[in-house]
Amino acid sequence: MQGQFDTASVAPAVTPGIPLVCVMGVSAAGKSTVGAALADALGLPFVDADDLHSSAHRAKMAAGTPLSDLDRWPWLDAVGERFAAHRRTGLVTACSALRRAYRDRIRAVEPGVVFVHLDGSRQLLADRAGARADHFMPAALLDSQFATLEPLAADEPGLVADVSAPAEELVADIAARLRQSLR
């Protein structure tokens, strides 16, 4: 489990002590729920990157078709731009960011982004996905998300958090770890 950030990789344009946090992981990991609660805990705004998808991409996923990388690049650029717009005030965003190339694309726009990988067992996340109502991402795409997932590498700024913990405990742990890393 990673626990420390590589502070040398944070761009000098980022205000020291002000985090730009991307809560990442596969569908049903709790990115939106944890991200919003984490933003509240840190006193930062929250953006769900799903809201930055085009209606065509949302419809494609709702039909059970995974997005291609060509579909994702403009969306990931938009996520990076949202972070860049908040580099002096901080921001928490929920974004799958499953592959290293996707995280690199976000950091190409805003190098100061750190990632919180919400990790859990396939069974736990399948149970959660099956219980969700009114979400555009069907549970059937969970396997494709796990197949695509590339966990954070040792040289990527971020941490891993186990989503089997209760949400309040999980958010408190992540917030504490982020605060510690920003000192």
C-alpha positions, 0 to 999 in steps of 0.5 A, a space after each residue: 500500500 502506497 502511503 507517501 506522495 512524491 512531492 518532487 513531482 508536484 508542479 511548482 505552480 500548485 500552491 503548497 499545501 493545497 491538494 489537487 486530488 483525483 479519487 480513482 478506481 473501477 466502477 462501484 468503488 465509491 469514487 463519487 461518494 468518497 470524493 464528495 465526502 473527502 472534498 467536504 473534509 478538506 474544505 475543497 470543491 468537488 467535481 465528478 468527472 462523469 459530468 464532463 463526459 459527452 452525452 454520446 459517451 454516456 449513452 455508449 456506456 449505458 448501452 454496455 459499450 466501453 469507451 475507446 481511448 479515442 473517446 477518452 482523450 478529450 474527456 481526460 483533457 477536460 479533467 486536467 483542465 478542471 484541475 488546472 483551473 483550481 491549482 491555487 484553491 484545490 479540488 477533489 475530482 472523482 475520475 476512473 483514471 484506470 490506466 497509467 496513460 490516462 493519469 499521465 494525460 491528466 498530469 500533462 495538463 496539471 502536473 500537481 494532481 495526486 491520486 487516491 486509488 479506491 481498491 476493493 475485491 471484485 466481489 464487493 464491487 460487483 455487489 455494489 454495482 448490482 445494487 445501484 439504481 439509475 447509474 449510466 455505467 452497467 454492472 456488466 462493464 465491471 470486468 472490462 474495468 478490472 481488465 483495464 485497471 493499472 494500479 498506481 506505480 511506485 513513481 506516481 504520486 498517490 495512495 491506495 485505500 481499501 473500500 471495504 472500510 466504512 465510508 466515514 472511516 475511509 474518508 477520515 483515513 484518506 484525509 489524514 494521509 493527505 494532510 500528512 503528505 502536504 506538510 
